Amino acid sequence: MKQKLGKIGGFIVGLSSFLFSFKVFVLPSIPPNDEIAPGAVLIAAILNGFLFGFIGSLLQKYLQRNRV
């Protein structure tokens, strides 16, 4: 489980940060009568989570190599 901590943590941080920033910065600027495709937002959030998970995995490998 320790080997997957960087991936899981990065995915959760990436997903939640994208959804939070979307809610804070994008939603207030869109008029209420316009429709947003919720699937596209969810797919973008998941892809952002995968990106952060990959970065977290690389960071974890780098820190484990330098610690020993």
Order of alpha helices (4+ residues) and beta strands (2+ residues): alpha-alpha
